[in-house]
Every structure is written in C-alpha cells, then in structure tokens.
Amino acid sequence: MKKFILILFLIIFILPNIFGQDKKHTVYADVFPMGNGIFSGGAGLGFGYDYNISRYFAIGGLVNYFGNFNDKNTYSFIFLGKYFPIKTEIGSPYIDTGFGYRRRISDEDNIHCLVTNAHIGFKFIFKNGLVLDPGFGFRYDLITFSGSENFKFSFNIKAIIGWTF
C-alpha cells in the first residue's frame, strides 16, 4: 500500500512539471466503482483517458471492472465524447456520452451487451495538473446478445481523480 501511495504522489505532484503547460491529455481513475464494490462485498475500479481535440470537445475511453470476489464479475469498455460548453480558470462543466461493450459473468447468467451512457459533471483542473471530476448520469443496454438482463437501465456516479498534461 505504501508503494501505491508513493507512485500516486509521483504521478500527481511531480510528473506534471516535466511535461509543460500544454494540457491536452488526461489520465484518470474512476474510484466510485471501488466504493460501490466495498458496500456490496466486492471491489471495482475504472481507468480512462481523454484527449482534448479543441477548447470545447474531447474524446476518450474508459475501462471499468467490478467483482464481488465470489460469483459475479462485470467489465466494460466505453468510448466517450465530451462537450465543454464553458471554460473557467479551475475547470469546466461538461456533458459526455459514450458507447461500448459490457459483460457480466455470474453463476446465474452470462450477459454480453452493447451499452450507451451519458453524464453531466464538472472537471476541476488544478495548477499542478491534478484533476477531480465528479459527475452523475445513466447507463442503458441497447442490445443484449446473450443472457437475460433484469435492469437494462441504471443510474451511476463518477468520482474521478487524475492528472492532466
């Protein structure tokens, strides 16, 4: 755990000074799946990347994993597009939408589906490159290829911490 904290400290506070001030790239971890997993007896984590195409648009991707250490594992791969209508000194509100693949493996069922999602949030960007990005939105299963999905629609929360360079 001490090594993880040291590496996280290096990424967030020291490396931004090496890459300069042109901040087009953002790498991040979505820690909400971790909290959600702890409350339900499991764990989860998401990793993502955004590239700012212009002042108002970004594209990226997100990989999520959640498991309960017993009989249920879920992972997803989502491609995202973000729109930032306003830029401020500390960050921007945004709207994003995504499209991707989700798979849930459990003792009861094996589900493969194409999903879409949308979120609203605010991306706080600090001088040293630290990014905090809270948001909320929904997920909808467009097409289920196999298995029986009881909940095709769900609300979700984003709690992102990352680094921009």
Backbone as a printed PyTorch tensor [residue, N CA C, xyz], in Angstrom:
tensor([[[  0.8230,  -1.1880,   0.0000],
         [  0.0000,   0.0000,   0.0000],
         [  0.8700,   1.2570,   0.0000]],

        [[  2.0170,   1.2040,   0.7130],
         [  2.9060,   2.3650,   0.7640],
         [  3.4830,   2.6700,  -0.6210]],

        [[  3.8030,   1.6140,  -1.3890],
         [  4.3190,   1.8310,  -2.7450],
         [  3.2680,   2.4800,  -3.6310]],

        [[  2.0080,   2.0440,  -3.5030],
         [  0.9190,   2.6190,  -4.2950],
         [  0.7680,   4.1070,  -3.9850]],

        [[  0.8200,   4.4900,  -2.7030],
         [  0.6940,   5.9020,  -2.3130],
         [  1.8680,   6.6970,  -2.8550]],

        [[  3.0880,   6.1530,  -2.7960],
         [  4.2630,   6.8480,  -3.3260],
         [  4.1470,   7.0470,  -4.8370]],

        [[  3.7200,   6.0250,  -5.5620],
         [  3.5630,   6.1390,  -7.0160],
         [  2.4830,   7.1520,  -7.3590]],

        [[  1.3580,   7.1180,  -6.6410],
         [  0.2900,   8.0870,  -6.8670],
         [  0.7900,   9.5080,  -6.6070]],

        [[  1.5700,   9.7000,  -5.5560],
         [  2.1430,  11.0190,  -5.2550],
         [  3.0420,  11.4840,  -6.3990]],

        [[  3.8920,  10.6090,  -6.9140],
         [  4.7820,  10.9700,  -8.0230],
         [  3.9900,  11.3770,  -9.2620]],

        [[  2.9610,  10.6080,  -9.5840],
         [  2.1620,  10.8970, -10.7800],
         [  1.4470,  12.2300, -10.6450]],

        [[  0.8450,  12.4960,  -9.5010],
         [  0.0110,  13.6820,  -9.3470],
         [  0.8160,  14.9550,  -9.1310]],

        [[  1.9060,  14.9030,  -8.3560],
         [  2.5640,  16.1370,  -7.9540],
         [  3.9050,  16.4240,  -8.6190]],

        [[  4.6230,  15.4190,  -9.0860],
         [  5.9530,  15.6590,  -9.6390],
         [  5.9680,  15.6040, -11.1620]],

        [[  5.3820,  14.5930, -11.7750],
         [  5.4440,  14.4400, -13.2250],
         [  4.8030,  15.5820, -14.0160]],

        [[  3.7610,  16.2800, -13.5270],
         [  3.2050,  17.3770, -14.3240],
         [  4.2180,  18.4590, -14.6640]],

        [[  5.2280,  18.6680, -13.8180],
         [  6.2330,  19.6940, -14.0810],
         [  7.1710,  19.3010, -15.2220]],

        [[  7.2680,  18.0350, -15.5390],
         [  8.1310,  17.5630, -16.6220],
         [  7.5040,  17.8320, -17.9830]],

        [[  6.2070,  17.7000, -18.1180],
         [  5.5470,  17.7580, -19.4100],
         [  5.1520,  19.1510, -19.8660]],

        [[  5.2770,  20.1620, -19.0600],
         [  4.9480,  21.5170, -19.5010],
         [  3.4880,  21.8580, -19.2940]],

        [[  3.0620,  22.9590, -19.9390],
         [  1.7490,  23.5220, -19.6570],
         [  0.6840,  23.2200, -20.7040]],

        [[  1.0140,  22.6060, -21.8130],
         [  0.0110,  22.2900, -22.8370],
         [ -0.7470,  21.0410, -22.4050]],

        [[ -1.9240,  21.2300, -21.8250],
         [ -2.6480,  20.1370, -21.1860],
         [ -3.7580,  19.6200, -22.0820]],

        [[ -3.3990,  18.7370, -22.9930],
         [ -4.3780,  18.1340, -23.8960],
         [ -4.7680,  16.7250, -23.4760]],

        [[ -3.9610,  16.0830, -22.6460],
         [ -4.1760,  14.6960, -22.2640],
         [ -4.5730,  14.6120, -20.7890]],

        [[ -5.4960,  13.7070, -20.4870],
         [ -5.8770,  13.4410, -19.1050],
         [ -5.9560,  11.9360, -18.9060]],

        [[ -5.2730,  11.4400, -17.8870],
         [ -5.3880,  10.0450, -17.4740],
         [ -6.0200,  10.0540, -16.0910]],

        [[ -6.8740,   9.0580, -15.8300],
         [ -7.5980,   9.1100, -14.5630],
         [ -8.0520,   7.7340, -14.1080]],

        [[ -8.4310,   7.6960, -12.8390],
         [ -9.0570,   6.5110, -12.2440],
         [-10.4210,   6.9300, -11.7310]],

        [[-11.4210,   6.1370, -12.0590],
         [-12.7660,   6.3530, -11.5250],
         [-12.8690,   5.4940, -10.2760]],

        [[-12.8420,   6.1270,  -9.1050],
         [-12.7970,   5.3900,  -7.8540],
         [-14.1810,   5.0320,  -7.3250]],

        [[-15.2500,   5.5040,  -7.9520],
         [-16.5750,   5.1600,  -7.4460],
         [-16.8790,   3.6670,  -7.5450]],

        [[-16.4890,   2.9600,  -8.6150],
         [-16.7460,   1.5150,  -8.6060],
         [-16.1020,   0.8250,  -7.4060]],

        [[-14.9750,   1.3920,  -6.8970],
         [-14.3280,   0.8270,  -5.7260],
         [-15.2410,   0.9780,  -4.5040]],

        [[-15.7820,   2.1720,  -4.2970],
         [-16.6860,   2.4050,  -3.1800],
         [-17.9450,   1.5780,  -3.2990]],

        [[-18.5040,   1.5230,  -4.4760],
         [-19.6950,   0.7200,  -4.7220],
         [-19.4170,  -0.7480,  -4.4350]],

        [[-18.2400,  -1.2030,  -4.8300],
         [-17.8750,  -2.5960,  -4.5910],
         [-17.6990,  -2.9140,  -3.1220]],

        [[-17.1140,  -1.9980,  -2.3500],
         [-16.9080,  -2.2270,  -0.9240],
         [-18.2480,  -2.3860,  -0.2120]],

        [[-19.2300,  -1.5500,  -0.5770],
         [-20.5380,  -1.6240,   0.0720],
         [-21.2790,  -2.9190,  -0.2670]],

        [[-20.9820,  -3.5220,  -1.4060],
         [-21.6790,  -4.7520,  -1.7820],
         [-20.7910,  -5.9900,  -1.6300]],

        [[-19.6780,  -5.8640,  -0.9110],
         [-18.8340,  -7.0170,  -0.6410],
         [-17.8460,  -7.3330,  -1.7330]],

        [[-17.4990,  -6.3700,  -2.5810],
         [-16.5560,  -6.6130,  -3.6620],
         [-15.6310,  -5.4320,  -3.8510]],

        [[-15.1720,  -5.2600,  -5.0720],
         [-14.2930,  -4.1430,  -5.3990],
         [-14.4370,  -3.8190,  -6.8710]],

        [[-14.0850,  -2.6120,  -7.2230],
         [-14.1290,  -2.2050,  -8.6150],
         [-13.2480,  -1.0060,  -8.8310]],

        [[-12.9220,  -0.7520, -10.0800],
         [-12.0910,   0.3910, -10.4270],
         [-12.2240,   0.6410, -11.9230]],

        [[-12.1350,   1.8880, -12.3020],
         [-12.1620,   2.2460, -13.7070],
         [-10.9350,   3.0600, -14.0650]],

        [[-10.4230,   2.8930, -15.2790],
         [ -9.2970,   3.6730, -15.7750],
         [ -9.6900,   4.2860, -17.1080]],

        [[ -9.2830,   5.5470, -17.3210],
         [ -9.6660,   6.1990, -18.5570],
         [ -8.6340,   7.1790, -19.0650]],

        [[ -8.8980,   7.6720, -20.2570],
         [ -8.0300,   8.6290, -20.9440],
         [ -8.9180,   9.5600, -21.7510]],

        [[ -8.6140,  10.8630, -21.7110],
         [ -9.2870,  11.8720, -22.5360],
         [ -8.2450,  12.6470, -23.3230]],

        [[ -8.5910,  12.9900, -24.5610],
         [ -7.7440,  13.8500, -25.3860],
         [ -8.5900,  15.0420, -25.8250]],

        [[ -8.1360,  16.2530, -25.4950],
         [ -8.8570,  17.4610, -25.8820],
         [ -8.5750,  17.7880, -27.3420]],

        [[ -9.5970,  17.6610, -28.1720],
         [ -9.4840,  17.9780, -29.5950],
         [ -9.4450,  19.4810, -29.7910]],

        [[-10.2730,  20.1760, -29.0510],
         [-10.3300,  21.6360, -29.1140],
         [-10.6910,  22.1420, -27.7240]],

        [[-10.9450,  23.4210, -27.6360],
         [-11.3180,  24.0240, -26.3600],
         [-12.6320,  23.4470, -25.8240]],

        [[-13.5040,  23.0200, -26.7110],
         [-14.8380,  22.5930, -26.3080],
         [-15.1110,  21.0970, -26.4120]],

        [[-14.2420,  20.3380, -27.0830],
         [-14.5100,  18.9110, -27.3140],
         [-13.3300,  18.0400, -26.9060]],

        [[-13.6620,  16.8530, -26.3880],
         [-12.6560,  15.8490, -26.0480],
         [-13.2130,  14.4780, -26.4050]],

        [[-12.3070,  13.5500, -26.7150],
         [-12.6830,  12.1530, -26.9390],
         [-11.8420,  11.2960, -25.9960]],

        [[-12.3080,  10.0950, -25.7300],
         [-11.5410,   9.2370, -24.8430],
         [-12.1750,   7.8850, -24.6810]],

        [[-11.6840,   7.1740, -23.6930],
         [-12.1860,   5.8540, -23.4120],
         [-12.0880,   5.5330, -21.9360]],

        [[-12.8700,   4.5570, -21.5180],
         [-12.9320,   4.1630, -20.1150],
         [-13.0750,   2.6450, -20.0300]],

        [[-12.3100,   2.0230, -19.1420],
         [-12.3970,   0.5900, -18.8700],
         [-12.7820,   0.4450, -17.3980]],

        [[-13.8700,  -0.2550, -17.1210],
         [-14.3470,  -0.4730, -15.7520],
         [-14.3450,  -1.9510, -15.4180]],

        [[-14.0870,  -2.2450, -14.1410],
         [-14.1910,  -3.6140, -13.6520],
         [-14.8620,  -3.5760, -12.2810]],

        [[-15.7380,  -4.5410, -12.0240],
         [-16.3480,  -4.7100, -10.7250],
         [-16.5350,  -6.1950, -10.4650]],

        [[-16.1730,  -6.6470,  -9.2750],
         [-16.3650,  -8.0390,  -8.9060],
         [-16.6400,  -8.1610,  -7.4240]],

        [[-17.2810,  -9.2500,  -7.0290],
         [-17.6060,  -9.4340,  -5.6190],
         [-16.7740, -10.5420,  -4.9680]],

        [[-15.6780, -10.9600,  -5.6080],
         [-14.7490, -11.9750,  -5.1030],
         [-15.3980, -13.3440,  -4.9260]],

        [[-16.5620, -13.5490,  -5.5040],
         [-17.2420, -14.8140,  -5.2920],
         [-17.7760, -15.3640,  -6.6040]],

        [[-18.8740, -14.8110,  -7.0860],
         [-19.5310, -15.3980,  -8.2480],
         [-19.9480, -14.3920,  -9.2960]],

        [[-19.5900, -13.1130,  -9.1500],
         [-20.0530, -12.1180, -10.0940],
         [-18.9060, -11.1790, -10.4910]],

        [[-18.6790, -11.0500, -11.8040],
         [-17.6650, -10.1390, -12.3460],
         [-18.2780,  -9.3880, -13.5210]],

        [[-18.0190,  -8.1030, -13.5780],
         [-18.5160,  -7.2700, -14.6670],
         [-17.3790,  -6.3930, -15.1650]],

        [[-17.2560,  -6.2710, -16.4730],
         [-16.3050,  -5.3180, -17.0310],
         [-16.9390,  -4.6490, -18.2420]],

        [[-16.4280,  -3.4590, -18.5550],
         [-16.9570,  -2.7180, -19.6930],
         [-15.8550,  -1.8940, -20.3400]],

        [[-16.0300,  -1.6380, -21.6340],
         [-15.1420,  -0.7970, -22.4380],
         [-16.0330,   0.2500, -23.1040]],

        [[-15.8050,   1.5120, -22.8050],
         [-16.6620,   2.5840, -23.2980],
         [-15.8130,   3.6240, -24.0300]],

        [[-16.2540,   4.0400, -25.2170],
         [-15.6470,   5.1530, -25.9440],
         [-16.5040,   6.3850, -25.6760]],

        [[-15.8520,   7.5100, -25.3360],
         [-16.5630,   8.7060, -24.8880],
         [-16.3180,   9.9060, -25.7840]],

        [[-17.3000,  10.7730, -25.8430],
         [-17.1750,  12.1040, -26.4180],
         [-17.6610,  13.0980, -25.3820]],

        [[-16.8980,  14.1690, -25.1420],
         [-17.2600,  15.1660, -24.1360],
         [-17.3950,  16.5350, -24.7780]],

        [[-18.3720,  17.2810, -24.2880],
         [-18.5900,  18.6590, -24.7290],
         [-18.4830,  19.5670, -23.5070]],

        [[-17.5960,  20.5750, -23.5820],
         [-17.3880,  21.5520, -22.5230],
         [-17.9550,  22.8920, -22.9790]],

        [[-19.1740,  23.2640, -22.5750],
         [-19.7730,  24.5000, -23.0740],
         [-19.1010,  25.7690, -22.5410]],

        [[-18.4910,  25.6970, -21.3540],
         [-17.8770,  26.8710, -20.7170],
         [-16.5240,  26.4630, -20.1510]],

        [[-15.5190,  27.3040, -20.3300],
         [-14.2190,  27.0810, -19.7090],
         [-14.0200,  28.1290, -18.6160]],

        [[-13.5400,  27.7010, -17.4520],
         [-13.2220,  28.6200, -16.3680],
         [-11.7650,  28.4080, -15.9720]],

        [[-11.2800,  29.1850, -15.0260],
         [ -9.8880,  29.0550, -14.5890],
         [ -9.6240,  27.7300, -13.8790]],

        [[-10.6160,  27.1910, -13.1820],
         [-10.3840,  25.9450, -12.4290],
         [-10.9510,  24.7140, -13.1230]],

        [[-11.6070,  24.8830, -14.2380],
         [-12.1430,  23.7190, -14.9260],
         [-13.3790,  24.0560, -15.7210]],

        [[-14.1920,  23.0270, -15.9820],
         [-15.3410,  23.1980, -16.8650],
         [-16.4560,  22.2400, -16.5320]],

        [[-17.6990,  22.7050, -16.6570],
         [-18.7970,  21.7470, -16.6550],
         [-18.7950,  21.0160, -17.9950]],

        [[-19.3390,  19.8250, -18.0330],
         [-19.3510,  19.0770, -19.2890],
         [-20.5730,  18.1720, -19.3780]],

        [[-20.8080,  17.7250, -20.6020],
         [-21.7870,  16.7030, -20.9180],
         [-21.0250,  15.6620, -21.7230]],

        [[-21.1550,  14.3910, -21.3530],
         [-20.4970,  13.3660, -22.1660],
         [-21.4870,  12.2730, -22.5230]],

        [[-21.1500,  11.5830, -23.5810],
         [-21.9340,  10.4250, -23.9960],
         [-20.9590,   9.3480, -24.4550]],

        [[-21.3420,   8.1100, -24.2380],
         [-20.4550,   7.0130, -24.5740],
         [-21.1960,   5.8470, -25.1910]],

        [[-20.4060,   4.9990, -25.8320],
         [-20.9300,   3.8020, -26.4830],
         [-19.8940,   2.7040, -26.2930]],

        [[-20.3230,   1.5020, -25.9310],
         [-19.3410,   0.4490, -25.7370],
         [-19.9350,  -0.9160, -25.4920]],

        [[-19.1390,  -1.7590, -24.8530],
         [-19.4470,  -3.1640, -24.6190],
         [-19.3860,  -3.4420, -23.1200]],

        [[-20.3200,  -4.2280, -22.6190],
         [-20.3320,  -4.6220, -21.2120],
         [-20.5910,  -6.1140, -21.1200]],

        [[-19.8810,  -6.7640, -20.1930],
         [-20.0800,  -8.1930, -19.9760],
         [-20.1720,  -8.4510, -18.4830]],

        [[-21.1750,  -9.2210, -18.1000],
         [-21.3240,  -9.6530, -16.7080],
         [-21.2850, -11.1700, -16.6750]],

        [[-20.4020, -11.7070, -15.8600],
         [-20.2500, -13.1410, -15.7090],
         [-20.6460, -13.4990, -14.2780]],

        [[-21.6210, -14.3780, -14.1470],
         [-22.0350, -14.8100, -12.8130],
         [-22.4450, -16.2730, -12.8680]],

        [[-22.7160, -16.8410, -11.6970],
         [-23.1680, -18.2360, -11.6420],
         [-24.5290, -18.4000, -12.2950]],

        [[-25.3690, -17.3520, -12.2210],
         [-26.7140, -17.4470, -12.7800],
         [-26.7600, -17.1970, -14.2780]],

        [[-25.9140, -16.2900, -14.7780],
         [-26.0600, -15.8570, -16.1640],
         [-24.7400, -15.3400, -16.7110]],

        [[-24.6910, -15.1980, -18.0200],
         [-23.5240, -14.6670, -18.7280],
         [-24.0640, -13.6570, -19.7370]],

        [[-23.8960, -12.3810, -19.4590],
         [-24.5340, -11.3420, -20.2650],
         [-23.4880, -10.5900, -21.0840]],

        [[-23.7790, -10.4630, -22.3920],
         [-22.9770,  -9.6410, -23.3010],
         [-23.9180,  -8.5950, -23.8750]],

        [[-23.5300,  -7.3190, -23.8410],
         [-24.4310,  -6.3140, -24.4080],
         [-23.6620,  -5.0760, -24.8760]],

        [[-24.2880,  -4.3660, -25.8160],
         [-23.8240,  -3.0500, -26.2270],
         [-24.5420,  -2.0300, -25.3600]],

        [[-23.7900,  -1.0710, -24.8500],
         [-24.3620,  -0.0980, -23.9270],
         [-24.0930,   1.3250, -24.4080]],

        [[-24.9040,   2.2230, -23.9170],
         [-24.6690,   3.6460, -24.1030],
         [-24.8130,   4.3000, -22.7380]],

        [[-24.1580,   5.4350, -22.5670],
         [-24.3080,   6.1610, -21.3200],
         [-24.1790,   7.6550, -21.5860]],

        [[-24.5930,   8.4440, -20.6180],
         [-24.4710,   9.8990, -20.6820],
         [-24.2830,  10.4190, -19.2630]],

        [[-23.4900,  11.4680, -19.1300],
         [-23.2040,  12.0540, -17.8200],
         [-23.1670,  13.5730, -17.9220]],

        [[-23.3650,  14.2050, -16.7820],
         [-23.0210,  15.6140, -16.6300],
         [-22.1000,  15.6930, -15.4190]],

        [[-21.1960,  16.6510, -15.4530],
         [-20.2510,  16.7680, -14.3490],
         [-19.4450,  18.0380, -14.4540]],

        [[-18.4510,  18.1450, -13.6060],
         [-17.5560,  19.3010, -13.6120],
         [-16.1350,  18.7970, -13.4590]],

        [[-15.2680,  19.1860, -14.3840],
         [-13.8690,  18.7730, -14.3770],
         [-13.0430,  19.8960, -13.7570]],

        [[-12.6150,  19.7010, -12.4840],
         [-11.7590,  20.6650, -11.7940],
         [-10.3160,  20.3710, -12.1610]],

        [[ -9.5810,  21.3850, -12.6340],
         [ -8.1800,  21.2200, -13.0060],
         [ -7.3510,  22.1710, -12.1550]],

        [[ -6.4340,  21.6230, -11.3680],
         [ -5.5910,  22.4240, -10.5020],
         [ -4.2630,  22.7290, -11.1880]],

        [[ -3.5290,  23.7120, -10.6830],
         [ -2.3070,  24.2010, -11.3220],
         [ -1.2620,  23.1010, -11.5240]],

        [[ -1.1580,  22.1810, -10.5710],
         [ -0.1500,  21.1260, -10.6820],
         [ -0.5840,  19.9870, -11.6030]],

        [[ -1.7830,  20.0800, -12.2110],
         [ -2.2570,  19.0410, -13.1210],
         [ -3.2490,  18.0720, -12.5170]],

        [[ -3.4830,  18.1780, -11.2230],
         [ -4.4480,  17.3010, -10.5640],
         [ -5.8430,  17.5700, -11.1150]],

        [[ -6.5880,  16.5010, -11.3850],
         [ -7.9570,  16.6040, -11.9000],
         [ -8.8960,  15.8930, -10.9270]],

        [[ -9.9440,  16.5890, -10.5310],
         [-11.0460,  15.9960,  -9.7780],
         [-12.2860,  16.1790, -10.6300]],

        [[-13.0310,  15.1040, -10.8270],
         [-14.1200,  15.1240, -11.8030],
         [-15.3380,  14.3710, -11.2530]],

        [[-16.1950,  15.0490, -10.4880],
         [-17.4310,  14.3930, -10.0530],
         [-18.5100,  14.5180, -11.1240]],

        [[-19.3750,  13.5340, -11.2000],
         [-20.4680,  13.5880, -12.1680],
         [-21.4890,  12.4940, -11.9110]],

        [[-22.6110,  12.5930, -12.5830],
         [-23.6190,  11.5470, -12.4940],
         [-24.3100,  11.4190, -13.8340]],

        [[-24.9240,  10.2660, -14.0470],
         [-25.5870,  10.0180, -15.3230],
         [-26.3140,   8.6900, -15.3060]],

        [[-26.4170,   8.0800, -16.4980],
         [-27.1360,   6.8180, -16.6230],
         [-26.4480,   5.9070, -17.6290]],

        [[-26.8050,   4.6150, -17.5380],
         [-26.3580,   3.6010, -18.4890],
         [-27.5980,   2.9000, -19.0140]],

        [[-27.5900,   2.5940, -20.3110],
         [-28.6970,   1.8740, -20.9160],
         [-28.1450,   0.7740, -21.8160]],

        [[-28.6540,  -0.4380, -21.6690],
         [-28.2510,  -1.5620, -22.5250],
         [-29.0430,  -1.5030, -23.8180]],

        [[-28.3570,  -1.1950, -24.9140],
         [-29.0220,  -1.1000, -26.2220],
         [-29.4100,  -2.4680, -26.7690]],

        [[-28.4240,  -3.3540, -26.8530],
         [-28.6360,  -4.6770, -27.4330],
         [-28.0110,  -5.7020, -26.5020]],

        [[-28.7750,  -6.6870, -26.0790],
         [-28.2650,  -7.7810, -25.2640],
         [-28.0920,  -8.9930, -26.1680]],

        [[-26.8400,  -9.4250, -26.3450],
         [-26.5340, -10.5410, -27.2410],
         [-26.8070, -11.8930, -26.5980]],

        [[-26.5130, -12.0060, -25.3160],
         [-26.7800, -13.2670, -24.6240],
         [-27.1040, -12.9740, -23.1730]],

        [[-27.8540, -13.8670, -22.5600],
         [-28.2460, -13.6980, -21.1700],
         [-29.5340, -12.9130, -21.0370]],

        [[-29.9840, -12.8260, -19.8110],
         [-31.2150, -12.1100, -19.5130],
         [-30.9050, -11.0010, -18.5280]],

        [[-31.0530,  -9.7700, -18.9760],
         [-30.7460,  -8.6020, -18.1470],
         [-32.0260,  -8.1010, -17.4950]],

        [[-32.0460,  -8.0960, -16.1580],
         [-33.2190,  -7.6050, -15.4290],
         [-33.3050,  -6.0860, -15.4410]],

        [[-32.1530,  -5.4270, -15.4030],
         [-32.1190,  -3.9660, -15.3470],
         [-31.3630,  -3.4360, -16.5520]],

        [[-32.0710,  -3.0630, -17.5970],
         [-31.4430,  -2.5280, -18.7990],
         [-31.0250,  -1.0760, -18.6110]],

        [[-31.5000,  -0.4380, -17.5580],
         [-31.2560,   0.9730, -17.3120],
         [-30.7700,   1.1440, -15.8750]],

        [[-29.7330,   1.9790, -15.6750],
         [-29.2970,   2.2520, -14.3070],
         [-28.6830,   3.6420, -14.2330]],

        [[-28.7620,   4.2270, -13.0750],
         [-28.0910,   5.4950, -12.8000],
         [-26.7070,   5.1850, -12.2640]],

        [[-25.7560,   6.0760, -12.5280],
         [-24.4250,   5.8650, -11.9780],
         [-23.7670,   7.1850, -11.6150]],

        [[-22.7210,   7.0770, -10.8250],
         [-21.9700,   8.2270, -10.3160],
         [-20.5260,   8.0690, -10.7570]],

        [[-19.8970,   9.1970, -11.1020],
         [-18.4750,   9.2080, -11.4210],
         [-17.7510,   9.9580, -10.3120]],

        [[-16.6670,   9.4010,  -9.8160],
         [-15.7970,  10.0520,  -8.8450],
         [-14.3700,   9.8490,  -9.3500]],

        [[-13.9190,  10.7910, -10.1610],
         [-12.6640,  10.6300, -10.8860],
         [-11.5590,  11.4690, -10.2450]],

        [[-10.3970,  10.8500, -10.1270],
         [ -9.1850,  11.5660,  -9.7500],
         [ -8.1360,  11.2370, -10.8030]],

        [[ -7.4410,  12.2590, -11.2820],
         [ -6.4780,  12.0040, -12.3500],
         [ -5.4510,  13.0930, -12.4720]],

        [[ -4.8630,  13.1160, -13.6350],
         [ -3.7580,  14.0310, -13.8960],
         [ -3.8280,  14.4480, -15.3590]],

        [[ -3.6260,  15.7220, -15.6050],
         [ -3.6320,  16.2300, -16.9700],
         [ -2.2650,  16.7650, -17.3330]],

        [[ -1.8810,  16.5650, -18.5860],
         [ -0.5710,  17.0400, -19.0630],
         [ -0.6690,  17.4540, -20.5150]]])
